[in-house]
């Protein structure tokens, strides 16, 4: 029987087909397999919009795929030694990703362009390493409600759950109102520009 604790880069052959593993920068799935077929997992989506939240990040106003690492040794030491960085195995692409629990200075105030995705991104970042069960116990809501809020699912319970959750995270909601036109002093028009 094969030793399952031996992962790439120490493992040189695919556990399933015994082909070379990780040669010339080739992907390595779960540290054991050379292809999604060998790992018995679906092929990860190619479009960024189809990737789940755990496999993409919001940078410079757009979603981008997260960097994929084949093993812990590939993660730069500067990143892996940072206490606010967490390494996890993605259930979509079956590679390692890193996640930050700290907020950068430009993230202290967030404007949402799409409340469904942007709010979920904020809630995941605020939760950090805590489990949904731990946060739910502190907020007095069920963990499934936290998962729904993080995925952008709405329902009759959404606003009450969100207010309790934000209270636990010590976060307040705000609204950005449009500014009056400086030249005329008129309020901005609500009509769409054509």
Beta strands, then each sheet from edge to edge (+ up, - down):
strand 1: 56-59
strand 2: 62-65
strand 3: 85-89
strand 4: 96-100
sheet 1: 1+ 2-
sheet 2: 3+ 4-
end
